[in-house]
């Protein structure tokens, strides 16, 4: 298992980690897929378009609005982040084809921060 370290700078932020993942899988030429796992309860991971930066901004705006800051019972005050993490998910499998990520033309891998700014990790396991 490898660890990708990430530093977020905003409360809600999508960080493109595609290049970091691609760099790590070069070390495992026999791998057929990679498992990406986020060991945090207020963050997630997703695949979406990375060609037009407006898609990322639209998603960040949507995430900020989809779970309003209601009077939740969780005392830390970050219940929206926990809910968003549950909705987005904390793991992905990505196929590897001839040593390269098997992503579509416009796809990228994003770490989804919902309770930043923070230092975070993504666990990467070649399969």
N, C-alpha and C positions, 0 to 999 in steps of 0.2 A: 504494500500500500504506500502511495505517495501522498503528500499533503501540499495543497496549493493554499498559500496565505493571501488573504484579501483585506484591504482596508477600505471601508466605506466612508463617505464624507457627508451623507445626508440621511435623514430618517428613513425615507423610502428611496431606494436607488437600485437600478439594474446595472450590473457591471459585466461587461462582455469578457468572458474568460476563455473564449474559443482558442485563441493563440496559445495561452498557457497550457490548456489541455493537449493541444496538438504537439506542443514541445515535449510534454511529458511522455506521450505515447511513442515518440521516436525511440525511447529507451527500451521499448518492448516490441521488437519486430514480429514476434510470433502471435501477438494478441489479436483476437478476432472481434473484441468489443471492450468497452470500458464502462465500469460502474462509477458514477459520480454520486457522492453522498454528502449532505450537509448536516453536521452534527449539532445543529442549533434549532431551538424551538421558535425562534422569531425571524427566521430567514428561510429561503427556499432556492430552488434551481429550476430553470426552464429553458426550452428551446423556442426561439422565435426569430423573426426577421432581423438581420443585422446590417442590411444595405441602406435603409432609410432611417436616420436617427429619430425621425418623428414618430416611428412606431414605438421605440423605447420610451420616448417622452409621453406618448399617449397612454402606454401601459402604466407608467409611474403615476400619471394623473388619475387614471382609473383606480389603481390600487389605493391611492390616498382617499378616494371618495367612496369606494364600495363598502368599506366597513367603517362607519362613522364612530367617533369617540363617544360612545354611550356611557351611561353610569354602570360599567361592568363591575363585578365584585372583586376581581383580581387586584390585589393591593398595589402591585408594581406599576399599574397604569399603562401597561403595554398589551392589553387584551387584543386590540386590533391587529398587532403584529403576530400574535399567536394564531389568530383566525386566518390571516392571510397566508401564513406558512402552511397551515393545514390545507387551504384551498389550492395553493400552488404545488405543494409537495416538496420533499427533501431528497429525492433521488431520481436519477436518470440512467438508462442504458443507452449507449451510442455505439453502433457498429463501427468496426474498423475494416477498411478495405485497402489492401496493399500498403499498409502502414499509415493510411490517412483516415481522418474522421469521415464516417459515412453520412455526412450532413447534406441536405439539399442545397441548391445554388444560393438561396438567400438566407439560409439558416445560420444561427449562431447560438452559443451556449451562454446563458446569463446566470450569474449569481444574483439572487433577489434579496436585497436587504430591506427589512421592514421595521427595524428598531435601531437605526444607526444614530450617529456614526459609531463604528466599532471595528475591532480587528476580528476577522473571521477565518474559518478554514473550510476547505472542500477536500474530502478524502477521495482519492482516485485509485481505483483498483483495476488493473488490466486483467482481462479474462481471455 
